[in-house]
Amino acid sequence: MAKLKGGCQCGNVRYTASGEPLFAAHCQCNDCKKASGCGHATAAAFKDIDVAFKGQTKSYTTKAASG
């Protein structure tokens, strides 16, 4: 079973994800382009039970161009 590890750019939050992703996708919205510095951002979704976070998290929301 694969195990992925990573975290945010500031280093305050770390994550681990195990198992196979439910799906993976590329997003090409303006927010993802800006965040990634390229033409898309890549994301993958896992079952809640397969993901663990450490550190203080915050949230960010924005309205997409599609509404």
N, C-alpha and C positions, 0 to 999 in steps of 0.2 A: 504494500500500500504506500503510495507516494505521500511525502510530507513536505509541505511548502512552509517557508518561514519568511517573514519580512516585517515591515513597519512603515511608519510615516516618515516624512523627510526630516522632521525635527528630532526624531528618536524617542519621543515620549510614549509612543504606543507601539507595541510589538504584537504580532499575530502568528499563529500556526494554523494550518489547515491540513487535514489528512483525508485520504480517500480520493475518489474520482470526482471531478466537478460535475454539477448538474448540467451546466452549460458554460460556454465561454463566448465572448462577443467583443467586437470592436465598436466603439461609439465615436461618432464624428461630429457631435454637437460642438458649439463654440466653447463652452466651458471645458469640455474634455480636451479639445485642441490646445487651449490655453494652459491647462494644468500639465499636460504631457509635453508640450513644446513641439509637437509634431501634428500630423493630420488626423490622429485618432488616439484614443486610450483603449487599452485592453482590460477586460474584467472577466472574472469567473465567479460563479455562484456555487456554494457548497451547502450541505445540510447544516442546520444550526449546531447539531451535536458534534460535527466534525471541525468546528472552528473555535478557537480560544483567543481572547485578547488580554493583554496586560498593559496597564497604564491608564491614565485619565483621558477619556475620549470626549470629543465635542461633536456637534452636528453642523452641517451646512446644507442649506436648501436653496434652490433657485428654480424659477419657472422656465421651462424649455421653450424654445421658439414655437414649437407645435402646440403649446398650451398645456 
